[in-house]
Amino acid sequence: MAPSPLAILRRHWFPRLPLDHCGPVLGGGFSGSPVVAVRTPAGTGAVLKAFAPGTPLERAAWIHGFMDHLTASGVAAVPRFLETVGRGTVAVDSDGTLWELATRMPGAAADRPTGDQVSAAMTALARIHLVSTGWAREPARVGPAPAIIRRVAAARELLADPWDRPRATAANPDPFHDRIADRRALAAGVIEPVRFRRLLGAIAVIEPAPTPLQAVVRDLRADHVLFTVARPPRAETATVSGIADFHGAAIDTPATDIARLLGDWATGARGVAWGDCWDSALDAYGRVRPLRADQRALVPWLAATAVVFGIDRWFRWILDERRSFPESALVEARLDRLLHMLPGAFDILEDLAPPRPNAGGESV
């Protein structure tokens, strides 16, 4: 039986933490790993979170090192970690699960962000990217962007095994898998097959050129960006008060962070259509960290391809690899949003040439 969050807290942080200082559960995400609100003995708010199952300790330490560099450099929106009784910031429990306890950041995510909120998020992100280049452990470097490499591999895989390929039918006792299979059939009918293969073929032959790389957030979703609103005498000003999840952080092109966040705000429940306020968002980012025209063009390309290959990844995880997800309703809702965005994503890919970073490595 898995230990309770209270037991984890007492074992690794506060041996005498009162029962009423632990909870409620704030969420579990797609993996089901618990995220729990905590009140420390000093009365401050914190968040207890588990790393994904199987995360190596070295990986968790790398993520914490990245975040520590950002906070030490003055990025106030990044959470700080509370040390364990062993004086580290990552707790290894008896079953091998890794845990962290971080300060709880104020504010709330914006389901329908205003233009001011989008601009504030881009300004904060540009600041993170600037500071990240000064991290001594992972200095900025030049090489092929992993974000593009992943998309090339995904395009080749999807060409070899398209959604409309005839598949053997078999009795499936899991209604969740049946519903996902229905969605794969729906996706196959959204895009005309010749158009589908042509666009995938253009991605599959990309040979990514060297481009600047650095530590980035990589999985910067809308739910992870928190805002507060200050009310001066004459106007309301949106401020990014917290960025809640860095567990996807890695070395990549900074454009992947911009694309992930703007793409996650696009359409669906977010109420921001493809392209709406993207120019102003990139302008706000560029005022802190300038972008060239080819760098700006890479952002919608990354966002559009993330929709296509995000859909395919869910199909493969669930239908081919038979992975299970405790929060199946969240998975279905996410997949439905991506399917809703699919036609617009293909329109973008038809309008944009595949990325060809220059040989000098000056792209994003």
N, C-alpha and C positions, 0 to 999 in steps of 0.2 A: 504493500500500500504506500502510495506517494506521501511524503511528509507534508503537513499543512504549511501554508505561508508563515503562520505564527511560529511554528517549530523552526523553520529556516531562519527567521529573524532572531529568535532566541539563541540558536546554535552559533550563528556567525556574526551577529551585530550587537544585540542587546539582550543579554541573558535573562533579565527580569522585565522584559517589555510587557506591560499590561495587555490583557486580551482585547480591550476596546481601542487599542492603538493600531490594530491591524484590520484593514478592510475599509471600504468595500473593494470587490474585484472590479477593476476599471475596464477589463476586456481581455481577450485572448488571441485576437488576430486569426489568420488562417491556420496557423500551426496549433492553436489551442494553448500555447504557453501562457501561463497566468501573468497578468499585470495587476498588481495590488497596491492600493493606496495605504500609506503608512504614516503614523504620527510618531515621531521620535520621542524619547524621554524628555528632550528639551522643548517639545511642542512644535517643532517645525515639520512641514510636510515633505514627504518623500515618496518614491515609487519603487516597489520591489518587482523585478522582472527577471524571468529566466531566459537564457539564451536558447536558441533552437537545439533540439536533441542532436547530439553528436558533434557540437561545436568544439574544436580543440581549444585548450587553455591558451595556447599561443595566439590564436585568432582573437579571442576575447581580450587578451592583453593588448594586442595591436589596436583594436577599436578604442579601448580606454586610453591608450597613449595618444591617439589622434585627438580624442575629445579633450584630454588634459592639455594638449598643445593649444587647442583653440581657446579654451577658457583662460589659460595663462597668458594668451595674447590679447585678451580683452574682449572676446566674443561672449557677451553676456547671455545670449539666448540659448547657449549650450549648457545642459545640466552638469552639475558637479557630483562626484561620487563620494559616498561615505565609506570610510575604511572599515574593514572587518576587524574582529578581535585579533586576527593574525596580522594586521597592519597592511593587508593588500586591499584591492578594490573588487576582485573577483572571488566569490566564494564557490568552492567545489564541494557539493554535497556528497553524501555516502553513495548515492546511485549514479554519480558522475555528472549530474546536472550542474551547469554553471549559473550562478545568480549574481545580480548586481543590485545595489541600492543607491539611487540617485535623487538629487533634490527634485521636488515636484515643481515644474514650471507653471507660472500663472497663465491665464488666458484660455481661449477656446479656439478650435479650428473653425474655419469659415466654410460653410456648405455652399454659399453663394458669395464669393469674395467680391468686394468692391474694387474699383480701379486703384484706390489708395492702398488697399490691402495687398493686391498683386504687386504693386510697385514696391511696397515695404518689404515683401518677401524676396523680391529680386535684389533689392539693395542689400539685405542681410545675407543672401546667398553669395553675392559678389564679394562681400567682405570675408566670408568663410573661405572662398576660393583664393583670395589674396593672401590670407593668413596661412592657409595650408601650404603654400609654396615655400614657406620658411620653416617647415618642420624638419629638423635635422635628421630624424630617423628615416624619413622618406622624402628626400629632396626632389624637386621637380625634375623630370627626365623627358626624353623623347623616345617614342616608339609607336608601333601600331596600336590604335585605340581598342581595348578589349570590347567596348560597346559595339564597334563595327565588326570586329572579328566574330562575336557571338551572332550577329545578325546574318553574316555571310553563311556561317555554319547552319543556322536555322533555316535559311532560304533553301539551301541544298537538301536538307532533310525533308522539308515540306514539298519540294519538287519531286523527291523520290517517293514520298508517301502522302499524297494530297488528301484533302478532306473528302473528296468525292470518290476515292478508290473503293471499289466493291469490297465488302467485308462479310465474313461469315457471321451469320446470326446464331446466337445461342441463348438459351434461357439464362437470365441473369436475376438472381434473387435480390439484388440491391436496386431499389427504385432510383436512388441517386445516380448510379451509373447509367440507368436507362434515360434519365432526364438529360444527362450530359451528352449521351449518344444522339439524342434528338437535336440537341443544339449543334452538334457537329454536322448533322445533315442540313440544318438550317444555314450554317455558315457556308456550306458547299454551294448552296443555291443563291447566295447573296452576290457573288462575283462571277462574271462570265468566265468560263474556264480558260479561253485563249488569253484574255486580258490578265488573268491570274498568273498563268505560266510566264507571260512576257515580263511582268513586273518582278516576279520572283527571280527569273533568269537574270535580269539586270543586276539584282543584288548579289546573286550567287557567284558572279564573276569578279566582284570587287576585290582588288588587292590593296588593302589599307596601307597608305604611306605613313612614315613616321610623323607623329604629331605630339605636342606637349602633353604630358601625363602627370598626374599628381593625386594625392588622396582626396577623394570626394565622398559625399554622403551616399550617392548612387540610388538609394531607394527612398527618395524624398517625396513622400506622398502628402496629399492635401491634409489628411487627418493628423499628420505629424507636425504641422506648422501652426503654432498657436499665436493668437493676436490679443492685444489689449487695445483699448481706445482711450486716449487722453483727450480731455475736452478743454482746450484753451478758451479764452474769452470769445474768440470769433470763429473757431473752426474745430472740427474733429480730426484728429491725427491717428492713423492706424500705426501700431508698433508691433513688430514681431517680438513676442515675449518669451517664446520657447520653441525649440525644435526637439521633438520627443523621441526620436528613434534613429540611432546610428548603426544598428546591427548589420545593415547592408553595406557599410562603408568599404571602399576598396580603392585601388589605383585605377584611374580611368580618365577620360576627357571630362572637363567640367561641364561640357555641353549636355552630358547625360543627366546631370542634376536639373538643369533648366528644363530640359525636355520632359523629364519625369513629372515635375511639379505642374508645369503648364498643361501637359497632357492629362494629368489626373484631374485638373480643374475643368477639362473640356467636356462639354455636353452633359448628358445624363442629369443626375440630381444636382450637379454643381452649377448648372445654369450658365456656363460660359462656353459658347460655341467655338468650333475650330477657328482659330485666327482672331477671334474677338480679343482685343486688348493685348495681343501678343507683341505687336510692334512697340506699344508703350511700355510693356514689361521689359522687353529687351533694351529699350532706351534707358530705363531705370537701372538695369544691370550694367549697361555700358558706361554710365556716368561714374561708376566705381571701378569697373574693370572693362576697358574698351573692347568692343567686338568689331571685327571686319565683316564685310558682306557675306563672305563664304562661311564665316563662323555662325552668323545669324541663320543662314540657310540650313546648316546642319541640325539646328534645333527642331524644326518641324519634321525633318526627315527622321530623326531619332524617335520623335513622339509617334509618328505614323507607323513606323516599323514596329515599335513597341506594342501597338495595338494588334497588328497581324500576328506577330510571333508570341505575344502574350496569350492570345486565344489558342494558338497551336500548342503552347507549353501546357496549358491547363488540360487540353484534350489528351495529350500524351501522358501526363502524370496520372490522370484518373482512368482513362480507358485502356491505355497500353501498359502502363506500369502498375496499375491498380493501387495507387496510393490512396490512403484514407485521410480525411480531414475532419476533425471534430466539429468544426463550424461549417457544415455543408451549406447552410443558408447563405453565409457570407461568400462562399465560393461561387454559388449560383448567381448571386447579385452582382459580384464582380464580373463574372463572365458575361452576364446580360448587358452590362454597361459597355464592355469591350465590343460585343456584337453590334450594339447600337452605333458605335463609333466606326465600325469597319468600313462602310461605304465611303465615309469622309476621309478615312485614312488612305484608301486606295486612290481617291481623287488627288490627294496631296502628293502621293508617290508618282502619279502620272505627270504632275506639274513640275516636280523637282528632279534634277539630274542626281544620280548617285554621288555620294561625297567623294571628292578626289583631293584630299589634303595636299598642299604643295610639298615639294621635296625638301624645302627648308624647315619643315616642321613647325610652321607658325600658325597652324590652325588651332581652334579651341582645344 
